[in-house]
Amino acid sequence: MTSKANILIIDDNTVFLDMIAMYLTDKQYHVLPAKNGIEGLKLFNSHSDIIDLVITDIIMPNISGTALISIIKKKRPALPVIAISGFGEHPITLAEELKADLTMGKPLVLRELESQIALLLPPPSVSTV
């Protein structure tokens, strides 16, 4: 069995965060949940070498998702980032300008999120030892 990816999820709505984290954990992903942008940035900085994908809310207090995308893409330009917003097109357009790999609106369809994650992540490498 191959190990699934490490996914950092950042959202200040804890119900939404817990729902996505539980769903992806059930799908065998390793999830690092963060309740706000500051916590998300700390997790990213301390685990940036093992994170395979980031999912972030766009509108959050203190550090917004757009600021996080900018910081993440400066440090790891190829790291896939999914930006999520329930506030219409302006935040989504901004996230796209900051090079988010995918933008999605709330409410999310979890199966659709999972299929988009699979498209953004490289296939697992097979060991030939």
N, CA, C and O atoms as CSV, one atom per row, in Angstrom:
chain,resi,resn,atom,element,x,y,z
A,1,MET,N,N,0.853,-1.188,0.000
A,1,MET,CA,C,0.000,0.000,0.000
A,1,MET,C,C,0.887,1.237,0.000
A,1,MET,O,O,1.858,1.311,0.754
A,2,THR,N,N,0.553,2.208,-0.847
A,2,THR,CA,C,1.341,3.426,-0.911
A,2,THR,C,C,0.806,4.434,0.102
A,2,THR,O,O,-0.386,4.459,0.408
A,3,SER,N,N,1.704,5.256,0.607
A,3,SER,CA,C,1.329,6.281,1.570
A,3,SER,C,C,0.736,7.465,0.826
A,3,SER,O,O,1.257,7.884,-0.207
A,4,LYS,N,N,-0.351,8.000,1.353
A,4,LYS,CA,C,-0.985,9.167,0.730
A,4,LYS,C,C,-0.259,10.435,1.138
A,4,LYS,O,O,0.610,10.414,2.010
A,5,ALA,N,N,-0.617,11.524,0.512
A,5,ALA,CA,C,0.046,12.810,0.675
A,5,ALA,C,C,-0.236,13.468,2.029
A,5,ALA,O,O,-1.202,13.145,2.721
A,6,ASN,N,N,0.651,14.403,2.371
A,6,ASN,CA,C,0.489,15.256,3.559
A,6,ASN,C,C,-0.183,16.551,3.116
A,6,ASN,O,O,0.345,17.270,2.268
A,7,ILE,N,N,-1.343,16.847,3.689
A,7,ILE,CA,C,-2.124,18.013,3.280
A,7,ILE,C,C,-2.310,18.954,4.461
A,7,ILE,O,O,-2.823,18.566,5.510
A,8,LEU,N,N,-1.883,20.205,4.270
A,8,LEU,CA,C,-2.112,21.262,5.251
A,8,LEU,C,C,-3.438,21.923,4.910
A,8,LEU,O,O,-3.632,22.396,3.790
A,9,ILE,N,N,-4.364,21.957,5.887
A,9,ILE,CA,C,-5.675,22.579,5.699
A,9,ILE,C,C,-5.791,23.741,6.678
A,9,ILE,O,O,-5.602,23.574,7.883
A,10,ILE,N,N,-6.105,24.928,6.142
A,10,ILE,CA,C,-6.193,26.131,6.966
A,10,ILE,C,C,-7.570,26.752,6.776
A,10,ILE,O,O,-7.938,27.135,5.665
A,11,ASP,N,N,-8.333,26.852,7.868
A,11,ASP,CA,C,-9.646,27.492,7.809
A,11,ASP,C,C,-10.041,27.930,9.210
A,11,ASP,O,O,-9.901,27.168,10.167
A,12,ASP,N,N,-10.535,29.160,9.332
A,12,ASP,CA,C,-10.928,29.666,10.648
A,12,ASP,C,C,-12.302,29.173,11.083
A,12,ASP,O,O,-12.687,29.382,12.234
A,13,ASN,N,N,-13.045,28.528,10.203
A,13,ASN,CA,C,-14.320,27.912,10.547
A,13,ASN,C,C,-14.009,26.477,10.976
A,13,ASN,O,O,-13.769,25.607,10.139
A,14,THR,N,N,-14.018,26.242,12.296
A,14,THR,CA,C,-13.570,24.940,12.803
A,14,THR,C,C,-14.486,23.793,12.375
A,14,THR,O,O,-14.018,22.667,12.210
A,15,VAL,N,N,-15.781,24.058,12.192
A,15,VAL,CA,C,-16.687,23.000,11.727
A,15,VAL,C,C,-16.289,22.575,10.317
A,15,VAL,O,O,-16.217,21.382,10.019
A,16,PHE,N,N,-16.029,23.555,9.451
A,16,PHE,CA,C,-15.616,23.287,8.080
A,16,PHE,C,C,-14.248,22.593,8.060
A,16,PHE,O,O,-14.042,21.625,7.328
A,17,LEU,N,N,-13.321,23.102,8.874
A,17,LEU,CA,C,-11.979,22.511,8.977
A,17,LEU,C,C,-12.062,21.049,9.411
A,17,LEU,O,O,-11.445,20.179,8.798
A,18,ASP,N,N,-12.824,20.784,10.469
A,18,ASP,CA,C,-12.955,19.411,10.975
A,18,ASP,C,C,-13.607,18.493,9.945
A,18,ASP,O,O,-13.221,17.331,9.818
A,19,MET,N,N,-14.600,19.012,9.205
A,19,MET,CA,C,-15.288,18.203,8.198
A,19,MET,C,C,-14.312,17.772,7.093
A,19,MET,O,O,-14.267,16.599,6.724
A,20,ILE,N,N,-13.539,18.719,6.572
A,20,ILE,CA,C,-12.578,18.387,5.511
A,20,ILE,C,C,-11.491,17.466,6.055
A,20,ILE,O,O,-11.115,16.493,5.402
A,21,ALA,N,N,-10.986,17.770,7.251
A,21,ALA,CA,C,-9.917,16.956,7.842
A,21,ALA,C,C,-10.376,15.514,8.053
A,21,ALA,O,O,-9.633,14.582,7.746
A,22,MET,N,N,-11.581,15.321,8.568
A,22,MET,CA,C,-12.088,13.963,8.790
A,22,MET,C,C,-12.279,13.224,7.469
A,22,MET,O,O,-11.927,12.051,7.349
A,23,TYR,N,N,-12.836,13.915,6.483
A,23,TYR,CA,C,-13.070,13.293,5.185
A,23,TYR,C,C,-11.747,12.839,4.554
A,23,TYR,O,O,-11.629,11.701,4.099
A,24,LEU,N,N,-10.763,13.731,4.530
A,24,LEU,CA,C,-9.487,13.382,3.902
A,24,LEU,C,C,-8.707,12.341,4.711
A,24,LEU,O,O,-7.998,11.516,4.136
A,25,THR,N,N,-8.834,12.376,6.023
A,25,THR,CA,C,-8.206,11.343,6.859
A,25,THR,C,C,-8.825,9.984,6.551
A,25,THR,O,O,-8.117,8.981,6.461
A,26,ASP,N,N,-10.151,9.952,6.390
A,26,ASP,CA,C,-10.832,8.706,6.020
A,26,ASP,C,C,-10.364,8.189,4.661
A,26,ASP,O,O,-10.405,6.986,4.403
A,27,LYS,N,N,-9.917,9.104,3.792
A,27,LYS,CA,C,-9.405,8.731,2.466
A,27,LYS,C,C,-7.903,8.442,2.507
A,27,LYS,O,O,-7.253,8.362,1.465
A,28,GLN,N,N,-7.363,8.289,3.702
A,28,GLN,CA,C,-5.964,7.899,3.938
A,28,GLN,C,C,-4.934,8.996,3.697
A,28,GLN,O,O,-3.748,8.703,3.554
A,29,TYR,N,N,-5.372,10.270,3.650
A,29,TYR,CA,C,-4.404,11.366,3.574
A,29,TYR,C,C,-3.928,11.698,4.971
A,29,TYR,O,O,-4.650,11.483,5.945
A,30,HIS,N,N,-2.718,12.220,5.079
A,30,HIS,CA,C,-2.188,12.711,6.356
A,30,HIS,C,C,-2.518,14.200,6.402
A,30,HIS,O,O,-2.086,14.966,5.541
A,31,VAL,N,N,-3.287,14.602,7.413
A,31,VAL,CA,C,-3.811,15.961,7.478
A,31,VAL,C,C,-3.156,16.742,8.612
A,31,VAL,O,O,-3.039,16.258,9.738
A,32,LEU,N,N,-2.731,17.968,8.285
A,32,LEU,CA,C,-2.256,18.912,9.286
A,32,LEU,C,C,-3.276,20.049,9.318
A,32,LEU,O,O,-3.259,20.903,8.431
A,33,PRO,N,N,-4.174,20.084,10.325
A,33,PRO,CA,C,-5.193,21.130,10.360
A,33,PRO,C,C,-4.700,22.380,11.103
A,33,PRO,O,O,-3.973,22.280,12.091
A,34,ALA,N,N,-5.105,23.549,10.613
A,34,ALA,CA,C,-4.769,24.819,11.257
A,34,ALA,C,C,-6.032,25.666,11.354
A,34,ALA,O,O,-6.759,25.822,10.373
A,35,LYS,N,N,-6.293,26.220,12.556
A,35,LYS,CA,C,-7.527,26.960,12.820
A,35,LYS,C,C,-7.502,28.415,12.363
A,35,LYS,O,O,-8.520,29.105,12.433
A,36,ASN,N,N,-6.351,28.883,11.899
A,36,ASN,CA,C,-6.261,30.266,11.414
A,36,ASN,C,C,-4.978,30.424,10.604
A,36,ASN,O,O,-4.155,29.511,10.532
A,37,GLY,N,N,-4.825,31.588,10.004
A,37,GLY,CA,C,-3.668,31.822,9.158
A,37,GLY,C,C,-2.345,31.781,9.894
A,37,GLY,O,O,-1.349,31.294,9.357
A,38,ILE,N,N,-2.324,32.287,11.116
A,38,ILE,CA,C,-1.081,32.289,11.900
A,38,ILE,C,C,-0.646,30.853,12.198
A,38,ILE,O,O,0.519,30.499,12.020
A,39,GLU,N,N,-1.598,30.031,12.653
A,39,GLU,CA,C,-1.298,28.620,12.930
A,39,GLU,C,C,-0.885,27.898,11.646
A,39,GLU,O,O,0.028,27.072,11.655
A,40,GLY,N,N,-1.561,28.215,10.551
A,40,GLY,CA,C,-1.233,27.606,9.262
A,40,GLY,C,C,0.170,27.958,8.810
A,40,GLY,O,O,0.896,27.099,8.310
A,41,LEU,N,N,0.560,29.218,8.980
A,41,LEU,CA,C,1.905,29.651,8.604
A,41,LEU,C,C,2.956,28.957,9.457
A,41,LEU,O,O,3.999,28.546,8.948
A,42,LYS,N,N,2.686,28.824,10.757
A,42,LYS,CA,C,3.629,28.118,11.645
A,42,LYS,C,C,3.788,26.660,11.221
A,42,LYS,O,O,4.906,26.149,11.164
A,43,LEU,N,N,2.672,25.987,10.924
A,43,LEU,CA,C,2.740,24.591,10.478
A,43,LEU,C,C,3.484,24.478,9.151
A,43,LEU,O,O,4.293,23.570,8.961
A,44,PHE,N,N,3.204,25.408,8.232
A,44,PHE,CA,C,3.894,25.382,6.943
A,44,PHE,C,C,5.397,25.559,7.140
A,44,PHE,O,O,6.193,24.815,6.566
A,45,ASN,N,N,5.782,26.533,7.945
A,45,ASN,CA,C,7.212,26.796,8.146
A,45,ASN,C,C,7.925,25.631,8.829
A,45,ASN,O,O,9.084,25.350,8.525
A,46,SER,N,N,7.243,24.957,9.742
A,46,SER,CA,C,7.906,23.857,10.460
A,46,SER,C,C,7.838,22.523,9.711
A,46,SER,O,O,8.599,21.607,10.024
A,47,HIS,N,N,6.943,22.400,8.731
A,47,HIS,CA,C,6.788,21.138,7.997
A,47,HIS,C,C,6.832,21.318,6.481
A,47,HIS,O,O,6.371,20.445,5.746
A,48,SER,N,N,7.373,22.422,6.008
A,48,SER,CA,C,7.293,22.727,4.571
A,48,SER,C,C,7.931,21.659,3.687
A,48,SER,O,O,7.548,21.496,2.528
A,49,ASP,N,N,8.903,20.934,4.235
A,49,ASP,CA,C,9.582,19.915,3.429
A,49,ASP,C,C,8.744,18.656,3.219
A,49,ASP,O,O,9.033,17.873,2.315
A,50,ILE,N,N,7.718,18.449,4.033
A,50,ILE,CA,C,6.906,17.238,3.881
A,50,ILE,C,C,5.489,17.511,3.378
A,50,ILE,O,O,4.762,16.571,3.054
A,51,ILE,N,N,5.088,18.773,3.307
A,51,ILE,CA,C,3.734,19.107,2.853
A,51,ILE,C,C,3.653,18.940,1.338
A,51,ILE,O,O,4.486,19.458,0.594
A,52,ASP,N,N,2.628,18.204,0.898
A,52,ASP,CA,C,2.435,17.925,-0.524
A,52,ASP,C,C,1.385,18.818,-1.174
A,52,ASP,O,O,1.379,18.985,-2.394
A,53,LEU,N,N,0.494,19.393,-0.360
A,53,LEU,CA,C,-0.579,20.219,-0.894
A,53,LEU,C,C,-1.136,21.069,0.237
A,53,LEU,O,O,-1.151,20.641,1.391
A,54,VAL,N,N,-1.593,22.275,-0.091
A,54,VAL,CA,C,-2.205,23.169,0.897
A,54,VAL,C,C,-3.616,23.518,0.439
A,54,VAL,O,O,-3.848,23.833,-0.728
A,55,ILE,N,N,-4.554,23.455,1.385
A,55,ILE,CA,C,-5.916,23.934,1.163
A,55,ILE,C,C,-6.122,25.070,2.144
A,55,ILE,O,O,-5.985,24.876,3.352
A,56,THR,N,N,-6.451,26.265,1.640
A,56,THR,CA,C,-6.645,27.392,2.545
A,56,THR,C,C,-7.913,28.172,2.227
A,56,THR,O,O,-8.272,28.377,1.067
A,57,ASP,N,N,-8.567,28.594,3.281
A,57,ASP,CA,C,-9.656,29.550,3.141
A,57,ASP,C,C,-9.014,30.869,2.700
A,57,ASP,O,O,-7.861,31.133,3.041
A,58,ILE,N,N,-9.725,31.678,1.967
A,58,ILE,CA,C,-9.160,32.941,1.506
A,58,ILE,C,C,-9.390,34.054,2.528
A,58,ILE,O,O,-8.479,34.827,2.822
A,59,ILE,N,N,-10.607,34.136,3.068
A,59,ILE,CA,C,-10.948,35.217,3.986
A,59,ILE,C,C,-10.815,34.720,5.424
A,59,ILE,O,O,-11.627,33.926,5.899
A,60,MET,N,N,-9.765,35.206,6.112
A,60,MET,CA,C,-9.531,34.866,7.521
A,60,MET,C,C,-8.959,36.087,8.219
A,60,MET,O,O,-8.330,36.928,7.578
A,61,PRO,N,N,-9.172,36.196,9.537
A,61,PRO,CA,C,-8.580,37.320,10.268
A,61,PRO,C,C,-7.062,37.141,10.442
A,61,PRO,O,O,-6.539,36.036,10.300
A,62,ASN,N,N,-6.385,38.213,10.743
A,62,ASN,CA,C,-4.936,38.268,11.004
A,62,ASN,C,C,-4.103,38.015,9.753
A,62,ASN,O,O,-3.547,38.956,9.189
A,63,ILE,N,N,-4.008,36.782,9.316
A,63,ILE,CA,C,-3.299,36.476,8.067
A,63,ILE,C,C,-4.317,35.845,7.122
A,63,ILE,O,O,-4.864,34.779,7.405
A,64,SER,N,N,-4.560,36.507,6.010
A,64,SER,CA,C,-5.557,36.007,5.060
A,64,SER,C,C,-4.984,34.856,4.242
A,64,SER,O,O,-3.773,34.636,4.207
A,65,GLY,N,N,-5.870,34.140,3.597
A,65,GLY,CA,C,-5.445,33.074,2.711
A,65,GLY,C,C,-4.620,33.592,1.549
A,65,GLY,O,O,-3.693,32.922,1.093
A,66,THR,N,N,-4.954,34.792,1.063
A,66,THR,CA,C,-4.174,35.355,-0.037
A,66,THR,C,C,-2.740,35.654,0.400
A,66,THR,O,O,-1.803,35.434,-0.367
A,67,ALA,N,N,-2.562,36.151,1.621
A,67,ALA,CA,C,-1.202,36.375,2.133
A,67,ALA,C,C,-0.466,35.046,2.263
A,67,ALA,O,O,0.715,34.950,1.928
A,68,LEU,N,N,-1.165,34.020,2.750
A,68,LEU,CA,C,-0.545,32.695,2.883
A,68,LEU,C,C,-0.115,32.146,1.527
A,68,LEU,O,O,0.979,31.596,1.394
A,69,ILE,N,N,-0.977,32.294,0.523
A,69,ILE,CA,C,-0.637,31.803,-0.812
A,69,ILE,C,C,0.638,32.478,-1.302
A,69,ILE,O,O,1.525,31.824,-1.850
A,70,SER,N,N,0.723,33.779,-1.104
A,70,SER,CA,C,1.896,34.529,-1.534
A,70,SER,C,C,3.164,34.015,-0.842
A,70,SER,O,O,4.185,33.804,-1.496
A,71,ILE,N,N,3.100,33.818,0.459
A,71,ILE,CA,C,4.248,33.331,1.233
A,71,ILE,C,C,4.630,31.913,0.802
A,71,ILE,O,O,5.804,31.619,0.576
A,72,ILE,N,N,3.631,31.045,0.691
A,72,ILE,CA,C,3.868,29.638,0.319
A,72,ILE,C,C,4.487,29.549,-1.067
A,72,ILE,O,O,5.448,28.807,-1.272
A,73,LYS,N,N,3.942,30.303,-2.021
A,73,LYS,CA,C,4.432,30.221,-3.402
A,73,LYS,C,C,5.836,30.820,-3.544
A,73,LYS,O,O,6.582,30.430,-4.442
A,74,LYS,N,N,6.203,31.763,-2.669
A,74,LYS,CA,C,7.575,32.291,-2.702
A,74,LYS,C,C,8.565,31.231,-2.220
A,74,LYS,O,O,9.661,31.095,-2.763
A,75,LYS,N,N,8.160,30.486,-1.196
A,75,LYS,CA,C,9.056,29.476,-0.632
A,75,LYS,C,C,9.071,28.190,-1.463
A,75,LYS,O,O,10.128,27.597,-1.675
A,76,ARG,N,N,7.897,27.765,-1.930
A,76,ARG,CA,C,7.783,26.526,-2.720
A,76,ARG,C,C,6.841,26.754,-3.896
A,76,ARG,O,O,5.667,26.391,-3.828
A,77,PRO,N,N,7.347,27.354,-4.982
A,77,PRO,CA,C,6.497,27.719,-6.120
A,77,PRO,C,C,5.708,26.561,-6.727
A,77,PRO,O,O,4.607,26.774,-7.236
A,78,ALA,N,N,6.234,25.362,-6.687
A,78,ALA,CA,C,5.564,24.224,-7.315
A,78,ALA,C,C,4.555,23.528,-6.396
A,78,ALA,O,O,3.848,22.622,-6.839
A,79,LEU,N,N,4.478,23.934,-5.132
A,79,LEU,CA,C,3.554,23.288,-4.191
A,79,LEU,C,C,2.117,23.620,-4.574
A,79,LEU,O,O,1.762,24.796,-4.656
A,80,PRO,N,N,1.278,22.605,-4.811
A,80,PRO,CA,C,-0.114,22.872,-5.175
A,80,PRO,C,C,-0.890,23.509,-4.017
A,80,PRO,O,O,-0.797,23.072,-2.870
A,81,VAL,N,N,-1.656,24.553,-4.350
A,81,VAL,CA,C,-2.484,25.255,-3.363
A,81,VAL,C,C,-3.904,25.348,-3.894
A,81,VAL,O,O,-4.137,25.772,-5.025
A,82,ILE,N,N,-4.852,24.942,-3.048
A,82,ILE,CA,C,-6.269,25.092,-3.355
A,82,ILE,C,C,-6.809,26.196,-2.451
A,82,ILE,O,O,-6.705,26.108,-1.227
A,83,ALA,N,N,-7.387,27.238,-3.056
A,83,ALA,CA,C,-7.969,28.347,-2.308
A,83,ALA,C,C,-9.489,28.209,-2.315
A,83,ALA,O,O,-10.100,27.945,-3.350
A,84,ILE,N,N,-10.086,28.395,-1.133
A,84,ILE,CA,C,-11.528,28.213,-0.983
A,84,ILE,C,C,-12.144,29.486,-0.416
A,84,ILE,O,O,-11.591,30.097,0.498
A,85,SER,N,N,-13.297,29.884,-0.965
A,85,SER,CA,C,-13.985,31.065,-0.443
A,85,SER,C,C,-15.489,30.926,-0.587
A,85,SER,O,O,-15.995,30.341,-1.545
A,86,GLY,N,N,-16.175,31.470,0.375
A,86,GLY,CA,C,-17.627,31.545,0.306
A,86,GLY,C,C,-18.088,32.958,0.035
A,86,GLY,O,O,-19.271,33.260,0.189
A,87,PHE,N,N,-17.167,33.843,-0.371
A,87,PHE,CA,C,-17.484,35.263,-0.504
A,87,PHE,C,C,-17.441,35.778,-1.937
A,87,PHE,O,O,-17.116,36.946,-2.152
A,88,GLY,N,N,-17.756,34.952,-2.911
A,88,GLY,CA,C,-17.893,35.448,-4.271
A,88,GLY,C,C,-16.606,35.483,-5.067
A,88,GLY,O,O,-15.612,34.850,-4.713
A,89,GLU,N,N,-16.650,36.242,-6.158
A,89,GLU,CA,C,-15.575,36.190,-7.146
A,89,GLU,C,C,-14.339,36.999,-6.806
A,89,GLU,O,O,-13.241,36.596,-7.189
A,90,HIS,N,N,-14.459,38.128,-6.101
A,90,HIS,CA,C,-13.280,38.977,-5.867
A,90,HIS,C,C,-12.162,38.233,-5.127
A,90,HIS,O,O,-11.021,38.267,-5.587
A,91,PRO,N,N,-12.438,37.563,-4.001
A,91,PRO,CA,C,-11.351,36.833,-3.331
A,91,PRO,C,C,-10.775,35.717,-4.204
A,91,PRO,O,O,-9.571,35.462,-4.178
A,92,ILE,N,N,-11.624,35.064,-4.964
A,92,ILE,CA,C,-11.164,33.976,-5.827
A,92,ILE,C,C,-10.259,34.515,-6.930
A,92,ILE,O,O,-9.234,33.910,-7.244
A,93,THR,N,N,-10.635,35.651,-7.521
A,93,THR,CA,C,-9.797,36.270,-8.550
A,93,THR,C,C,-8.434,36.632,-7.982
A,93,THR,O,O,-7.410,36.408,-8.627
A,94,LEU,N,N,-8.419,37.193,-6.775
A,94,LEU,CA,C,-7.160,37.550,-6.125
A,94,LEU,C,C,-6.298,36.311,-5.879
A,94,LEU,O,O,-5.089,36.339,-6.109
A,95,ALA,N,N,-6.914,35.235,-5.417
A,95,ALA,CA,C,-6.169,33.990,-5.182
A,95,ALA,C,C,-5.576,33.464,-6.487
A,95,ALA,O,O,-4.447,32.975,-6.501
A,96,GLU,N,N,-6.323,33.562,-7.571
A,96,GLU,CA,C,-5.812,33.112,-8.868
A,96,GLU,C,C,-4.627,33.969,-9.308
A,96,GLU,O,O,-3.659,33.449,-9.864
A,97,GLU,N,N,-4.696,35.274,-9.064
A,97,GLU,CA,C,-3.590,36.168,-9.409
A,97,GLU,C,C,-2.330,35.827,-8.622
A,97,GLU,O,O,-1.215,36.029,-9.103
A,98,LEU,N,N,-2.510,35.311,-7.416
A,98,LEU,CA,C,-1.372,34.931,-6.571
A,98,LEU,C,C,-0.878,33.520,-6.869
A,98,LEU,O,O,-0.043,32.984,-6.140
A,99,LYS,N,N,-1.387,32.926,-7.929
A,99,LYS,CA,C,-0.945,31.617,-8.419
A,99,LYS,C,C,-1.480,30.432,-7.624
A,99,LYS,O,O,-0.826,29.391,-7.546
A,100,ALA,N,N,-2.679,30.584,-7.025
A,100,ALA,CA,C,-3.328,29.400,-6.464
A,100,ALA,C,C,-3.573,28.451,-7.630
A,100,ALA,O,O,-3.970,28.885,-8.712
A,101,ASP,N,N,-3.340,27.166,-7.418
A,101,ASP,CA,C,-3.488,26.193,-8.494
A,101,ASP,C,C,-4.943,25.893,-8.818
A,101,ASP,O,O,-5.275,25.487,-9.931
A,102,LEU,N,N,-5.806,26.099,-7.829
A,102,LEU,CA,C,-7.227,25.839,-8.009
A,102,LEU,C,C,-7.987,26.707,-7.022
A,102,LEU,O,O,-7.545,26.895,-5.889
A,103,THR,N,N,-9.125,27.235,-7.444
A,103,THR,CA,C,-10.007,27.951,-6.527
A,103,THR,C,C,-11.357,27.250,-6.541
A,103,THR,O,O,-11.833,26.794,-7.581
A,104,MET,N,N,-11.960,27.177,-5.363
A,104,MET,CA,C,-13.260,26.527,-5.229
A,104,MET,C,C,-14.128,27.379,-4.312
A,104,MET,O,O,-13.628,28.024,-3.390
A,105,GLY,N,N,-15.429,27.373,-4.572
A,105,GLY,CA,C,-16.357,28.100,-3.726
A,105,GLY,C,C,-16.964,27.205,-2.660
A,105,GLY,O,O,-17.034,25.984,-2.804
A,106,LYS,N,N,-17.399,27.848,-1.586
A,106,LYS,CA,C,-18.145,27.137,-0.551
A,106,LYS,C,C,-19.622,27.296,-0.880
A,106,LYS,O,O,-20.016,28.339,-1.403
A,107,PRO,N,N,-20.441,26.311,-0.595
A,107,PRO,CA,C,-20.116,25.029,0.033
A,107,PRO,C,C,-19.395,24.100,-0.940
A,107,PRO,O,O,-19.603,24.146,-2.153
A,108,LEU,N,N,-18.556,23.270,-0.373
A,108,LEU,CA,C,-17.775,22.315,-1.164
A,108,LEU,C,C,-18.501,20.990,-1.307
A,108,LEU,O,O,-19.256,20.576,-0.428
A,109,VAL,N,N,-18.260,20.343,-2.419
A,109,VAL,CA,C,-18.653,18.949,-2.578
A,109,VAL,C,C,-17.379,18.159,-2.291
A,109,VAL,O,O,-16.415,18.250,-3.051
A,110,LEU,N,N,-17.361,17.393,-1.214
A,110,LEU,CA,C,-16.132,16.741,-0.772
A,110,LEU,C,C,-15.549,15.785,-1.811
A,110,LEU,O,O,-14.330,15.710,-1.962
A,111,ARG,N,N,-16.397,15.060,-2.521
A,111,ARG,CA,C,-15.888,14.163,-3.571
A,111,ARG,C,C,-15.203,14.944,-4.683
A,111,ARG,O,O,-14.207,14.489,-5.247
A,112,GLU,N,N,-15.739,16.125,-4.999
A,112,GLU,CA,C,-15.111,16.968,-6.013
A,112,GLU,C,C,-13.752,17.480,-5.522
A,112,GLU,O,O,-12.784,17.506,-6.282
A,113,LEU,N,N,-13.684,17.885,-4.256
A,113,LEU,CA,C,-12.408,18.304,-3.678
A,113,LEU,C,C,-11.393,17.173,-3.751
A,113,LEU,O,O,-10.242,17.389,-4.130
A,114,GLU,N,N,-11.815,15.979,-3.390
A,114,GLU,CA,C,-10.917,14.815,-3.433
A,114,GLU,C,C,-10.414,14.554,-4.852
A,114,GLU,O,O,-9.233,14.264,-5.040
A,115,SER,N,N,-11.287,14.653,-5.846
A,115,SER,CA,C,-10.847,14.395,-7.218
A,115,SER,C,C,-9.890,15.485,-7.695
A,115,SER,O,O,-8.963,15.197,-8.452
A,116,GLN,N,N,-10.097,16.724,-7.270
A,116,GLN,CA,C,-9.180,17.811,-7.631
A,116,GLN,C,C,-7.819,17.628,-6.955
A,116,GLN,O,O,-6.785,17.915,-7.558
A,117,ILE,N,N,-7.815,17.159,-5.724
A,117,ILE,CA,C,-6.553,16.866,-5.025
A,117,ILE,C,C,-5.779,15.811,-5.798
A,117,ILE,O,O,-4.573,15.946,-6.008
A,118,ALA,N,N,-6.468,14.766,-6.219
A,118,ALA,CA,C,-5.805,13.689,-6.974
A,118,ALA,C,C,-5.200,14.210,-8.274
A,118,ALA,O,O,-4.139,13.748,-8.693
A,119,LEU,N,N,-5.868,15.169,-8.913
A,119,LEU,CA,C,-5.332,15.745,-10.151
A,119,LEU,C,C,-4.098,16.613,-9.904
A,119,LEU,O,O,-3.190,16.659,-10.734
A,120,LEU,N,N,-4.069,17.301,-8.758
A,120,LEU,CA,C,-2.959,18.211,-8.461
A,120,LEU,C,C,-1.714,17.503,-7.933
A,120,LEU,O,O,-0.594,17.984,-8.102
A,121,LEU,N,N,-1.925,16.354,-7.291
A,121,LEU,CA,C,-0.780,15.649,-6.707
A,121,LEU,C,C,-0.135,14.711,-7.719
A,121,LEU,O,O,-0.826,14.080,-8.518
A,122,PRO,N,N,1.188,14.623,-7.680
A,122,PRO,CA,C,1.853,13.650,-8.553
A,122,PRO,C,C,1.490,12.239,-8.092
A,122,PRO,O,O,1.184,12.030,-6.918
A,123,PRO,N,N,1.521,11.273,-9.009
A,123,PRO,CA,C,1.229,9.897,-8.592
A,123,PRO,C,C,2.284,9.438,-7.590
A,123,PRO,O,O,3.434,9.870,-7.659
A,124,PRO,N,N,1.902,8.566,-6.661
A,124,PRO,CA,C,2.885,8.084,-5.677
A,124,PRO,C,C,4.007,7.322,-6.372
A,124,PRO,O,O,3.787,6.580,-7.330
A,125,SER,N,N,5.195,7.527,-5.867
A,125,SER,CA,C,6.339,6.821,-6.463
A,125,SER,C,C,6.354,5.383,-5.966
A,125,SER,O,O,5.999,5.100,-4.822
A,126,VAL,N,N,6.764,4.500,-6.829
A,126,VAL,CA,C,6.837,3.087,-6.490
A,126,VAL,C,C,8.304,2.737,-6.226
A,126,VAL,O,O,9.173,2.972,-7.065
A,127,SER,N,N,8.551,2.192,-5.085
A,127,SER,CA,C,9.908,1.835,-4.713
A,127,SER,C,C,10.347,0.574,-5.471
A,127,SER,O,O,9.582,-0.383,-5.592
A,128,THR,N,N,11.566,0.584,-5.969
A,128,THR,CA,C,12.084,-0.580,-6.695
A,128,THR,C,C,13.287,-1.164,-5.963
A,128,THR,O,O,14.303,-1.496,-6.574
A,129,VAL,N,N,13.156,-1.282,-4.666
A,129,VAL,CA,C,14.255,-1.805,-3.851
A,129,VAL,C,C,14.281,-3.305,-3.908
A,129,VAL,O,O,15.138,-3.931,-3.284
